[in-house]
Amino acid sequence: MKIICCGDWHIRATPTKFRTSEYYDQMLTKIKYIMNFAIENSIFIVLQPGDFFDSPDIPNRVFVDIIKSIGPAVVHVVFGQHDTKHRRTEDTALAVFIESEAVELLTDKPTTYDERKVVDIYGSSWGESIPIVVNPKHYNILVLHKMIVKDKPLFPDQKNYINSTDFAESLLNYDLVVSGDNHNSFSYLPEDAQLPSIVNCGSLMRMTTAQYDHKPCFWVVDTITEGVKKYVIPILPTIEVFKEEAIEIKERDEKMEAFIRTLDDTKLTTQLSFEANAQELLATTKMKSSVGRLINGFIKDYYSQEKP
């Protein structure tokens, strides 16, 4: 049996801050691409690891478009933080989707398929604990929304994350992990057969300027051979889907990051945050006031400009 593994879809009706007006149509096109691939390859199970929607409230027309796009596939989901309202799952767009049976919620009780090999699929929504495997002899899949990174934090001062190796080594009796929350695509495919593989597709869309080079993808797992394969989703050139000012911001940030790297790193300390280190450099390094203002502006924008 083959299963498609996706990333965060973040379905929304409007473009993110720096995307052009084609965002919605491109989002639907990508979902349809995945579902058409499923039909053409006789795959009828799709796993989606949370942040199915970008917010708990979605216009009715989006509901209709997504139901049409999904088609005959069975889409199994968990809740991501964007799917919740005030940390609750009730009265949310995804809850309505689940109740209407447009998608199926995965929980700590396994959803079982038996096609030449018994496959148990468990779910761990955002903030939930990891389910305990019922039968280690089955092929066990965990779908969860948790910040797992390849091998290092995604940005300075990142908290509440775990690297892929540590997470894999902490699991018992799982064969595959499909993770969401990290918008960057990566995989962890260990040589040790006792450890689970991890596939993290990242976000379906290039949502921010930080994702200029992001290539949306999905993975297909063959539960018989236990192999996994990555498929890249076709995308338009970056310059066609981001607003002009986004390109200018991206170039500015790249120059500033390169400048900061040239500063004397002996003045930095791991006990200070990225912002504190930058402020320390401003206080101890002789530089033009215009440069100082530029760095302060970069720090201010660093945590705020990429909010969708």
Secondary structure, DSSP 8 states (H G I E B T S, - for coil): -EEEE--B--B-SS--TTB-TTHHHHHHHHHHHHHHHHHHTT--EEEE-S--BSSS---HHHHHHHHHHHTT-EEEE---GGG-BTTB-TTSHHHHHHHTTSSEE--SS-EEEESSSEEEEEEE-TT------S-TTSEEEEEEE--EESSS-SSTT--S-EEHHHHHHH-SS-SEEEEES--S-EEE--S-TTS-EEEE--BSS--SGGGTT---EEEEEETTTTEEEEEE-----HHHHB-HHHHHHHHHHHHHHHHHHHS-GGG--TTS-HHHHHHHHHHHS---HHHHHHHHHHHHHHTTTT--
